[in-house]
Amino acid sequence: MSAETPIPEDIRRSLAELLETHRPANLLLVAPRGTNAFDERIDKRLDLDVQRLDRERLIERLTELGRFDLAFVIETVEHMDKEAAVKVLARLRDVHARRLYVLAPIGVGEDDQASRWEDIDFWGYGFTRVGRYERDGHPLHLYGFDIDHYKITPDWLNAKYWANPELFGKYRW
């Protein structure tokens, strides 16, 4: 999918639903210039502060940014060297975004791709698959990472199951 190719309507609908669900105060959109991932009416209705970046000098430009409530990466990772793309995703996940969504082709893709991605690549970085789509007969998946749902505290991790309950939370072992 190039910048001239519009994002399919089912994907745009899913992205709009995520915006409605999370209602972020600010949004980072990492996508090629000209990518129209959202209807402009959505930006206005949600009163979003949207920061847009493309692939050019992405790693350097990320260091200038603060933290965002929500970030979308669209048509980006597959056009980058895999090592560089992983660095970008890790930095976005760990530093710049409370919630991060990545739209990427899976498996065999288009000829202009610089890297190939599989489900296991995203799962290994803590992402979960939140959507499956198809474009021109090729799978296109949406992955999400939400720090609030990444690691649920186990029910046994409390004073009731501690060897010395009176010391729970006082010392770091």
Summary of the structure (lengths in Angstrom):
residues: 173
radius of gyration: 18.6
end to end distance: 50.6
largest distance: 63.2
contacts: 471
relative contact order: 0.14
helix: 34%
strand: 25%
